[in-house]
Amino acid sequence: MTDKSETPKTGYEVIQSYLKTIDGSPGVYRMLDSESRVLYVGKARNLRARVSNYARPSGHSGRITRMISNTASMMFLTTKTETEALLLEQNLIKQLKPKFNVLLRDDKSFPNILVTDDQDYPQIKKHRGAKKEKGSYYGPFASAGAVNRTLNQLQRVFLLRDCSNAMFESRTRPCLQHQIKRCSAPCVGKISPEEYQKTVQDAQKFLNGKSTDIQGRLAAEMAKASEEMEFERAAALRDRIKALTQVQTAQGINPQGVSEADIIALHMAQGQACVQVFFIRANQNWGNRDYYPRVGPDVDAAEVLEAFIGQFYDTREPPRQLILSNEVENMDLMADALSGKLGRKVELLVPKRGEKAELVDGALRNARESLARKMAETATQANLLKGLAEAFDLDGPPQRIEVYDNSHIQGTNAVGGMIVAGPDGMMKNQYRKFNIRGEDLTPGDDFGMMKEVLTRRFKRLLKEDPDRSLGMWPELLLIDGGAGQVSAVASIMREYGVEDIPMVGVAKGVDRDAGKEEFYRVGKRPMALRHNDPVLYFIQRLRDEAHRFAIGTHRAKRAKAVGATPLDDVPGVGAARKRALLAHFGSAKAVGRANLNDLLAVDGVSRALAERIYAFFHEGG
């Protein structure tokens, strides 16, 4: 018999009990509930003073009061300085995603432009991820689109190659890029290495904001070529000057007094927030991006902005200046933390007048408009979820919908796809793909594939979130198919004791026309929705998105299989060595016939690797 007195205590008494054992050191604290889930992560210059504030039974906002009432225990980690505490706090928030913290939900990396420097004819290309390749990096750019536009401009003006090294080395005549005046065709010697290097240097000057210097030099070269009656060269230079002028005109607002900064503006309304970030590098606007951090109804702007900056730059290199729409809670502390990360001074400022204030006003206007659009979309999504609940007799609007589809060609390269939707629309970071592994499946057995996908999905859910407390469980399943598919899915769910999740099969009608879909549920007659019902369009969109995702995954798998060779199975042969071997011998079959001396002649192949490759093909690996 359980003693009720053993029920874990929560609230002010628990927090007060910690005051006896902590001192006034700086550090980070965590507040946990009765099941040891982290509710909140915070930093403090003086841990004892901060905890004593929480121990007071009054004077707190509604959010903090709820957090305190749920607190069953606390954890502490002291640091040498408050700056260290700030960095540790933001790192823990990103890892643990506590319920009561302001949380940045989008953490994608930003693309850069890379100009390689390990060849006579350097390549210019888009780069995302770790900067391991040799060369000069320029960025960050707000999006792939911003990078592509800039690369397009650079090719028009400087005629640099963007092809891969393998393609460059195999060309025997100029490609289409040269014909449309986007490349100087270094692959076939249309330009000398010295001349090409000059254009590379000009491109780098452009990326460093020195486009007017380039224009003046090109104009002087054009005049000289004209005087020397080199009219073809003069015309080519004229075209480049014209392209450069068009680029400068199209770039829009390029601040003169701000060489390197991120403009960060926050707008809050009705318990939601939008942060707009503009990237200024080399006096050029390299795009903007909006973010929607998770906030509560009673969080102030200073706390939101500090949390955003701390999490945003946790894995990114900050610029020299952050130009903000309003102050954060600890301006000096945040500046010190970012300066330590960058290794040089980072300045945080809130301008009141001048060009910087105008930049902030522009970013703030964008944030306000973006949040208004987001709220309108959210309201529309809420109505659709409500309509979905009414149409299929659900207990309430589903917060997480999972839609499944399979894709294959006559049973080959079979994959399953799962997409997820909720109150904020498509949740693309929750999408999952499943490579169908069942060796006993009959090719094209859609029932068998669906069984494998759902078996793997729910086995993992039962293991990782058995009490359904992490928001990972669906509240509605949409299955592409009719009564047979729904019955099969229901039997799978019963095997795992999961019978309370509603599921709907979506099947095209007799004529297989969009708009005539029939819906199947366990134990109920088929039904249809009105032809112009918004809920019907919503379901069609979900089904089409699942179909698109499954087909895309299948195509990627098929393409990978087409490009596969026996070399993929040789230990120590990575992508670079594979390319070198194929370029040298022409095919994997030719590599298999080669002797040791032939293999050693390939650039980058050591004696040990050559012996391994030889043994693989001649002794069965």
N, C-alpha and C positions, 0 to 999 in steps of 0.2 A: 504494500500500500504506500503510495507516494505522500510524503509530508508536504502540505501546502506551504509550510514555512520555508521550504527549500527553493521555492520559485525565485529566480534571479531578481535582485533588486535593480531598479533603474531610476534615473533622474538625479536630482540635486544631491541627495545623500551619497550616491556613488561617487560623484565628482568631488564632493567635499572630503571624502576619505583619502583621496590622492594628495591633498595639500600637506599631509604629514610627511610625505616621502620625497617630494620634488623640491628643487632649489630654484634659484633665480637665473639659471643658465639659459642661453638661447637654445632653440631646438624646434623640433616638430612633434606634434601630438596627433594621435588618432583616437577618434571616438567610435566605439563598437557597440552593436546591439547585443541582445541576449544570445544570438546564434553566431557571434563573433564576426559578423559582416561589418565592414567599415562604413560608417555613416558620414564621417567628415574627417578631412585632413587639414590641419592648420599649422602655421608657424608662429613663433613668438620670440621677441627679444628677451623676455623674462617669462619662462614657463610657469612659474608659481603665480605671477600676477595675472597671466592670461587665464589659467585654470580657476583662480579665485573669482574672476568675473562670471564664469559659467556657473559657479557654485551659488551665486545670488539668485533667489527665487523670483525676482521681478526685474523689469526694465529691459526685457528682450523682445525682439521682433517675433512674429508668429512662427517664422521658419526656425529660428534658433530655439524657441520654446519647444517645438515639436522634436527637434534634434536632441535636446537635453532630456526630454521625457523618455526617449527611446534608448538613451545611453546606458549600457550595462557594465562597460569597462572602458579603460583607456590605456593607450600605449604611448611611450615617450622615447625620443631619441635626441640626445643633446648634441650640439655642434659647437665649433669654436667661435663662429661668428654668426650674426643674423643673416648675412649674405648667403652663407652656406645653408642656413635653414630655409631661406627662400627657394634656392635651387632644388633642395631635397623635397620641399613641399610640392613644387610643381611636377617634379618627376614622379612622386608617389600618386598625385592626383591622376596623372595620365595612365599610370599602371593600374590603380585600384578603382577608378571611376566612382568615387563615393556619391551617395544619393544626395547629400546636401551641399556639395561643392558646385561652383560654376564650372562647367565642363565644356571644353572645345571638342566638338564631335568630328570635325573633318581634319585629318592629319596627313593629307597627301603631300608627297614631295613635289617640288617645283622643277620644271625643266630649265636647262641652261643651253647656251650655244657653246660648242667646243670647236676650237681651231687646233687641229693636231700639229705637232712640230717635229715628228720623227720621220718625215719624208721630204724628198725634193719638191714634191707638189702636195702641200698640205690639204687635208680635207676639212670642209666645214659642215657641221651636222648638229642635230638636236641631241641632247644628252640628258638623261635622268638617272638619279641614283648616285652611288659613291663615285668620287672623282679619282678613279684609279688610272685612267688612260692619260698618256703624256700629252700636254698641250695647254692652251690658254682657255679658261672657262669664263663665260660672260653670263650674268644673270643675278638673281633668279627672274624668270618671266612668270607672269601670272597664270598662263595656261599654255597648252600645246599650240593653240591657235595663234597666240601672240608670238611664239617662237617661229612658227611657220611663216607668218607674215614678214617677220624680220629677215628670215633666211631667204625668202622670195625677193625682198628688196636688195639684200646683199648680192644675190646671184645676178640680178638685173644690172647692178652698178659695177660689181667687181669681177663677175664671170668666174667665180670659184667653183671647183668641182664638189659635188655632194655624193658621188657614187662611192660604193664600198671599195676597199683596196683590191679585193678579188676581181671585181668587175673592171676596175681601172687597169689592172695588169693584163687583163685578157682582151682589151679592146684592140681592134685592128683598123677601125675607122670611127670618125666622130659620131656621137649619139645625137638623139633629138634635141637635147639640151643645147648643144652647140648650134644646131640649125635655127633654134628660136632665140638665139643670142642670150643664153643664160649660162654659158660655160665657154671658156677659151680653149677647150679641147687639149689639155696638157697630155692626155693619154696617148695621142698620136703626134706629139711634138709640134703642135701649132703655136706654142709659146715656149720660150726658153725658161729654165728654172729660175734665172735671175729676174726676168720680167714678172714671172708668176709670184715670186717672193715679194716683189714690190706691191702687187695687188693685194696680197695677203696682209702686208703691213698697213695698207690703206684701209682694208676692211677692219683691222683691229683698231685703227685710229677712229673709224666711224663708230665702232662699238664703245669706244672711250669718249665719245662726244665731240670729236674734232672734225666734223663733216665740212665746216667752212674752210679749214686749211686744205682739205683734200680738193675741194671745188676750185680753189685758187690755183693749186698746182696743176690740176687737169686742164684748166683754161690756158695756163702758160704753155703746157705741152702741146695743146691743140694749135695755138698760134704758131709755135715753132714748127710743127709738122706742116702747117699750111704754107709757111714761108719756104720750107724746103721742098715744097710741092709733093709731099707724101699725103695725098688727098684721102686715100683709103684709111690711113691711120688717123688723120684729122677727123674724118667722119665717125670713126669708132669712138674717139674721145668725145666728140660732140654728143653722141648717143648716151655715153656714160654720164656726162654732165647733166643732160636732160633728165635721165632716170634719177640721178641724185637730187635734183631740184624737186621732182615729183614726190620723192620719198620725204623730203623735208616738209613739203606742203601737206602731205597726208598724215604726218605724225601727230598733228593737232597740238595740244598744249604740251610744250616742253619747257619746264621752268628754267630760268636763267640763273637764279640765285640758289638753287638746290641741286647739288651735284650727285649726292648719294643719300637717299633717305627712304623710309617707308612712311607713308601718310596713313594714319590709323584713326578712323572715325567711328564712334559708337552712337547708335540710336536705339532707344528703348520705348516700348509701348505695350500696354496690356499684358505685362508679364513676359514679354518676348524681347529678344535683342538681335540686332544685326550689326556686325562689325565689318566695315569696308576697308580694305587695304589696297593702296596704290603703291606700286614699286617704281621708284625713281632711281635710275642709275645713269651715270655719265650725262646728266642734265636731260635725260630722255625718259618719257613715260613708257615703261615696259609692261603695262597692263594693270588690271585691278581684279580683285576677287572679293566675294562676300562670304561671310561666315555667320552661323546662327548658333552661338553657344547656348548650352542648356542653363537657364537661369530660373530663379523663383520669383514670385510676385513682389517680394519685399527686399530684393537685393539692390544695392545702390550702384550707380554707374562706375564709381571709383573701384569698387571691388570687382566688378565684371571686367573692366579694362585691365586691371592688374593681373587677374587670372588668365585672361586671354594672352597678354604679352608673355607671361611666364611660360605658358604651355606652348604657345606658337613658336617661340625661339628656343625651346628645350632641345630640339634636334636640328635647328637651322642657324645659319650664321647671320647675326644681326648686322644691319648697315651702320654707318657712322652716326646717323640721326634717326630718331623716331619722333615724328611730328604728330601730336595727338590732339583730339578734339576736346578732351578734358583731362584733368590730372588723375593719376592713379594714387592709391593709398600711400605708397612709399616710393616717391619719385627717385630720391637719391639712392635708396637701397637697390631698386631695380636697375638703375644706371650702373651701379658698381657691379652687380651680378652679371649684366650683359657685357660690360667692359672686360671683366675677368674671363668670360667665355671667348671673346673676340681677340683678346690680347692687345687691344688699343681702346682708346676712349670712345664710349658710346654716349650720346647726349639725348636726353628726353626733354622735349619742350612743348608748351601749349601756346602757340602764337596768338597775339591779340590783333595784329594789323599787318599789312604788307602782303607780299606774294605768298608767304607760307600760310597765312590766315586764309587767303583765297583758295589755296589748295585744300585746306581742311574743310572749308565750306563746300567745295565741290564734292569731296569724299562723303561729307555728312548728308548732302542732298541725295547722293547715290544710295547711302545706307537707309535713309528714310523711305525712298521709293522702293528699294529692294524688300524692305520689311513689309511694306504695304502689300506688295505683290504676293509675298510669302504667306501673309495672313489671309489674303483672299483665297489663295490656293488651298490653304489648310482648312478654311471654312467650307470650301467646295468639297474637299476630301471628306470632311466630317459628315456632310450631308449624304455623300455617296455611301459611306460606311453605315450610316443610319438606315438608308434605303435598303442596303444589302441585308441588314439584320431583319428588317420588316419583311422583305421578300422571302427569306428562308427561315423565318420563325426562330431567329437566334435570340439568346438572352440579352444581348446588347451589341452595339457596334464593335466588330472585331478589331483588336489592336494589332494583331499580327496575322496576316493571311499568307499561307504558303501555297504556291502553285507549282505543280510538277508536270514535266513533259520528257519524253524520250526522243532520241534521234539516232538513226543508223541507215546504212545502205545494205539491204539484204543481210542484215545481221552483223555486218562488219563495222569496226570502230564504234561500237555502241556506247552511248553515253546517256546519262540522265541529268536533267537540269532542274534546279529548284530556285524560284524567285520569291521574293518576300515583299509585301506591301503593308503599309500601316497608315496612321494618321498623317504622316509627313510625305506620303506618296511611296514611290518605289525605294526600297531600302537596299541599294546596290551592294553595300558592304556586307550584306547578309546572304547574298546569292551563293549557291553552292553547286559544284558539278560533281558527278559521280561516274567514274570509269567503270563500266559494267564488267565484273570479274567472273561471273558464274560460268564455269567451263561446261556445265551440263545443260545450259540453256539451248533450246532450239533456235537457230538464227531467225531473227524477226519476231521472237516471242515477246510481245509487248507486256503481257501479263507477268511473265517471269522477270522482265527487266524492272517493272514497277515494283514488284515484290522485293527485289534486291535493294532498290533505292530506298524504299520506305523502311525496310528492315534495318539497314545501316543507319538511317536517319534517327529512328526512334530508339535503337539500342544505345546510340550515343547520347540522346537526350536523357534517357533513364540513368545513364552513368554520370553525366556531367551536371544535370539539374533535376535530381529525382523529386524534389519537393516543389518544383515549378516556381521558384522564387527569383530567377534571374531574367525573366522575360524572354526566354529562348523557345518556349512552347507556343505552337500555333493555336489560334482560337477558331480558325476555319481552314479546311483543306479544299482546294479546287483541283480536280483531277480531269485531265483531258480524256474524255471517254464517256460511255453510257453506263447502263445498268451492270454489265459484266465487270467493268473496271471498278465501279463503286463497291460491288459485292466483294471483289478480290481484296480491295484496300481494307474494307471492314473486317475481313477475316484475319488479315495481317495485324490490324490494331488489336483485335481480340486476343491474339497470341501473346501480346505484350501487356495485356490488361489495361489497354487505353481505349475506352469506349465512350468517353464523354466529349471528344472533339468532333464537332459536326463536319461533314464532308459533303461536297456537291460535285457531281460529275457533269461536265459541260460537253454535250454532244451536238453536232450540227443536225439540223432537221432532215426531213425526207429528201429535199432537193440539195442538201449540203450547202445552203446559202447562209452567209452571215446575216444575222437578223432573225433567223428562224431556229435558233438554238433551243434545245430541250435540256432540262435540268433534272438530274436523277439524285435521289436521296435514299438512304437506307429505310426500308419499310414504308415508303410513301410513293404515291403515283407520280409519274413524270409531269413536269409543269413547264410553262413558257412565260416569258415576260412580254409586255407590250413592245411593239416594234420600235417605238421612239422613246422607250424608258431609259433615262440616264444610267440606271443601274446595269442595264443590258450592255450599253456601250462600255461601261467600266469593266465588266466581266470580260468582254471581248478584248479590251486593252490588256488586261492581266494575262489572258490566255495567249495573245499574240506576243507579249513580252517573254513569256515562258518559252514559246516556240522559237522566238528569235535567239534567246540565250542558249537553248539546247542545240539548235542548228549551228550557231557560232562555235560552240564547244566541240561539236562533232567535226566541223570543218578544220578546226585547229588540230585536232587529234589526227585526222586523215592526212593533213599536210605534213605533220611531223612524221607519220608513218611512211609517206612517200619519200621523204628526205632521209630516212634511216638507212644505214649501211652497217655491215659487220664491224666496221671500225668503232661503232658506238659501244661495242661490248669488250673492247680491248682495254684493260686497266691502264690508266695513265695517259690515254689519248683523249684529250679534251677537244673543244670546238676549234681552237687555233691549230693544234697539231693535225686534226682531221682535215682542215682546209688546206694546210701545207702539203699533206700526203696526197690528197685528191688533185691538187694543182700540179704536183710533180709527176704523178703517175697516170692521172686521167680518170681512174676508176678504182673502186675497192678491190675488184677482181685483179687488177694489175698490181695493186699493193700486195695481195696475197701471193702473187707469183714472184715477187721481187726477192733477191738474195740480200744478205746482210749488208754488203758494201753499197748496194743501191739504196737501201733504207738509210744508211748513214749519210748519204749525200743530201738528204732532205734537211733543210734549215730547221734547227731546233730539235732534231731527233738525236738523242744520245745513244751510246752503245747499249746501255741497259734497256732503253726503250726499244731500240731496233731489235734486240734479242727477244724481247717480250712479244713484239708484233710478229716476228718470224715464227716464234713458238706457237702463237695463237693460231696462225693459218696452217702450220705444218704438223702440229701435234694436237690439234683439237682444242687449243686454249688451256 
